[in-house]
Amino acid sequence: MNKPAVPKPVRAGFLGSIDSPTLEPANNMSSTKTADMTFRMDPKWHARFKATAALHGLNMKELLVESFAAWEEKNKTRS
């Protein structure tokens, strides 16, 4: 008895299809140095900040950098 042909399942996740030819190796050999920042925030504020970042397609670092840039622009001194 012949079994019907069953298509191979597509395994889609955060990396997309496993058979995807568009994946590239990680570029984690950047020469840019970074510094850690550690500070404690109210859990409710943290949740709002994280949710706001996600809602706008940003991670928390990107939102922090954009927020600081906006603050600098607003508060720049005039010569």
Secondary structure, 3 states (H helix, E strand, C coil): CCCCCCCCCCCCCCCCCCCCCCCCCCCCCCCCCCCCCCCCCCHHHHHHHHHHHHHCCCCHHHHHHHHHHHHHHHCCCCC
